């Protein structure tokens, strides 16, 4: 029995460096440690992009185009984006 591979015609992957408010675990700490930002890097299948946001997903089903584990990042928080078409 042969296995036929289905592939998307084109897929764009995105690598995004962005900042967000710092996240704390809820442990006791001094108030001066509760402010600031943290720099993040995220990567995934580019799902949508407009002038305000970029949305990437960790997984996308080739057959149905269903996605899971999506992340929507405001463009005002983005430091850098690299796109790769495969």
Backbone bond lengths (Angstrom), bond angles and torsions (degrees), N, CA, C in turn:
res aa  C-N    CA-C-N  psi(-1)  N-CA   C-N-CA  omega(-1)  CA-C   N-CA-C  phi
1 X - - - 1.440 - - 1.524 108.74 -
2 X 1.301 116.39 127.54 1.461 119.68 -179.64 1.530 109.47 -89.11
3 X 1.302 114.98 148.98 1.456 121.34 178.29 1.520 107.36 -108.43
4 X 1.322 115.83 121.35 1.449 120.24 179.84 1.522 108.59 -97.50
5 X 1.309 116.40 128.23 1.460 120.39 179.75 1.518 110.02 -89.11
6 X 1.333 116.02 133.47 1.455 121.39 172.52 1.518 107.38 -101.89
7 X 1.292 115.85 132.25 1.455 119.59 177.88 1.517 109.59 -130.40
8 X 1.310 116.30 151.51 1.456 120.70 174.87 1.521 107.95 -70.20
9 X 1.327 115.82 151.14 1.461 119.06 179.71 1.527 110.42 -61.70
10 X 1.290 117.06 -51.25 1.463 121.76 172.59 1.519 108.45 -143.59
11 X 1.281 115.25 147.91 1.458 121.92 176.92 1.516 107.67 -132.53
12 X 1.315 116.85 134.94 1.455 121.02 175.52 1.520 108.77 -109.28
13 X 1.309 115.09 124.23 1.462 121.88 174.31 1.524 107.62 -98.98
14 X 1.322 116.37 148.26 1.460 120.68 179.30 1.524 109.67 -129.83
15 X 1.327 114.48 136.48 1.465 122.74 172.00 1.520 105.48 -110.60
16 X 1.333 117.07 122.61 1.463 121.61 -174.34 1.521 109.79 -123.34
17 X 1.328 115.92 126.57 1.476 121.26 169.16 1.513 105.61 -103.35
18 X 1.329 115.79 127.72 1.450 119.76 -174.85 1.513 110.69 -151.80
19 X 1.324 116.39 165.76 1.461 119.90 179.86 1.516 110.10 -119.43
20 X 1.302 114.87 154.41 1.456 122.43 179.76 1.520 107.23 -147.14
21 X 1.312 116.05 170.00 1.457 118.52 175.53 1.527 108.66 -65.80
22 X 1.304 116.13 147.09 1.459 120.89 -179.05 1.529 109.58 -66.36
23 X 1.311 116.01 143.88 1.459 122.19 -179.11 1.525 108.81 -106.90
24 X 1.322 116.03 133.70 1.450 121.07 179.01 1.512 109.65 -119.72
25 X 1.303 116.48 154.81 1.468 122.10 -173.99 1.523 114.19 -80.95
26 X 1.305 118.14 -3.72 1.454 119.68 -178.71 1.523 112.46 90.50
27 X 1.328 116.67 9.44 1.456 120.70 178.05 1.525 109.40 -81.29
28 X 1.300 116.75 159.52 1.459 121.14 177.84 1.531 109.91 -63.84
29 X 1.329 115.79 133.46 1.461 120.10 178.15 1.520 109.04 -157.04
30 X 1.300 116.14 169.62 1.457 122.35 178.80 1.530 109.01 -75.49
31 X 1.333 117.04 147.93 1.471 120.64 -176.30 1.526 112.75 -61.89
32 X 1.330 118.88 -29.56 1.466 120.17 -179.81 1.531 112.32 -65.99
33 X 1.330 117.56 -17.19 1.466 121.06 178.25 1.525 112.34 -87.92
34 X 1.334 117.31 -3.71 1.462 120.90 -176.22 1.526 113.78 -90.92
35 X 1.305 117.97 3.70 1.458 120.03 -179.82 1.526 109.44 -117.18
36 X 1.290 114.88 164.98 1.448 119.79 177.27 1.519 112.81 116.29
37 X 1.299 114.51 -177.24 1.457 121.03 -178.69 1.522 109.38 -130.94
38 X 1.311 114.99 165.58 1.460 119.80 173.37 1.524 107.66 -128.87
39 X 1.315 115.84 147.70 1.457 121.20 179.05 1.523 108.75 -95.17
40 X 1.320 116.03 133.63 1.461 122.19 -177.64 1.518 109.84 -120.37
41 X 1.324 115.64 157.91 1.451 120.32 167.77 1.516 107.39 -131.78
42 X 1.322 115.49 132.34 1.458 122.51 -177.56 1.516 108.49 -134.98
43 X 1.335 115.71 151.57 1.461 120.10 179.27 1.518 109.18 -145.23
44 X 1.328 116.00 148.70 1.456 120.36 177.96 1.511 111.59 176.66
45 X 1.322 114.65 -173.33 1.454 121.67 177.39 1.527 107.84 -73.36
46 X 1.324 116.56 128.07 1.460 120.63 179.14 1.528 108.56 -73.66
47 X 1.319 116.17 115.13 1.456 122.46 -175.96 1.522 111.50 -95.60
48 X 1.315 116.03 -45.41 1.458 121.19 -176.81 1.515 108.99 -154.79
49 X 1.329 114.91 147.31 1.457 120.03 174.75 1.522 107.89 -149.05
50 X 1.336 115.31 132.22 1.456 120.53 173.53 1.526 107.46 -137.15
51 X 1.306 116.67 -167.52 1.468 117.92 -174.75 1.525 113.18 -72.24
52 X 1.345 117.92 -15.83 1.470 120.96 -177.90 1.522 114.51 -105.47
53 X 1.341 118.09 -30.64 1.469 120.26 -173.60 1.524 111.68 -142.45
54 X 1.329 113.69 162.19 1.457 121.93 169.37 1.527 106.14 -128.87
55 X 1.325 116.58 133.81 1.462 121.22 -178.90 1.518 109.41 -119.57
56 X 1.336 115.31 127.11 1.453 121.31 177.01 1.527 108.79 -122.94
57 X 1.324 115.74 156.05 1.461 120.79 178.80 1.520 109.20 -131.50
58 X 1.311 115.35 145.69 1.457 120.27 177.77 1.523 110.92 -71.67
59 X 1.332 116.91 -37.12 1.468 121.43 -177.62 1.521 110.46 -132.12
60 X 1.343 115.74 146.70 1.465 122.08 170.43 1.517 108.01 -143.38
61 X 1.319 116.72 128.08 1.461 121.89 178.79 1.528 109.28 -74.59
62 X 1.314 117.37 126.92 1.463 121.75 -178.52 1.527 110.84 -63.54
63 X 1.326 117.93 -42.20 1.465 121.32 -176.24 1.523 113.33 -70.24
64 X 1.322 117.40 -49.37 1.466 121.22 -172.20 1.524 113.59 -100.06
65 X 1.312 117.51 -15.03 1.475 123.60 -174.46 1.524 112.43 69.02
66 X 1.357 117.66 9.89 1.459 120.88 174.95 1.525 108.66 -63.61
67 X 1.333 115.68 146.00 1.466 120.36 178.64 1.517 109.57 -121.67
68 X 1.330 115.89 161.04 1.464 121.24 171.98 1.517 108.57 -146.23
69 X 1.298 113.93 158.44 1.464 122.71 -179.50 1.528 110.99 56.82
70 X 1.329 115.69 57.50 1.468 121.77 -179.30 1.523 110.76 -88.42
71 X 1.317 115.43 148.78 1.453 122.99 179.02 1.522 108.11 -132.53
72 X 1.321 116.76 122.77 1.468 122.69 178.71 1.529 107.59 -106.18
73 X 1.323 116.23 120.07 1.466 121.44 -175.20 1.531 108.99 -114.05
74 X 1.335 117.76 125.64 1.467 120.10 176.04 1.535 110.12 -64.83
75 X 1.324 116.44 136.25 1.473 119.81 -178.01 1.525 112.51 -64.43
76 X 1.324 117.88 -25.80 1.466 119.22 178.49 1.536 111.05 -66.19
77 X 1.334 117.52 -18.38 1.465 121.53 179.32 1.528 113.04 -95.82
78 X 1.306 117.61 -3.74 1.466 120.48 -174.81 1.519 111.00 -85.98
79 X 1.324 114.88 130.82 1.449 122.45 176.25 1.531 111.42 -93.33
80 X 1.341 115.82 -36.71 1.467 120.53 -176.34 1.526 109.67 -162.09
81 X 1.334 116.08 142.61 1.465 121.92 174.96 1.516 108.25 -131.84
82 X 1.328 115.73 134.62 1.460 121.18 171.21 1.525 106.87 -122.60
83 X 1.323 115.28 132.16 1.468 121.36 -179.12 1.521 108.72 -113.03
84 X 1.325 115.73 140.75 1.451 122.32 179.35 1.520 108.17 -130.00
85 X 1.306 118.02 122.04 1.461 121.57 177.65 1.521 108.42 -97.51
86 X 1.323 115.00 128.01 1.474 119.44 179.63 1.514 109.77 -125.45
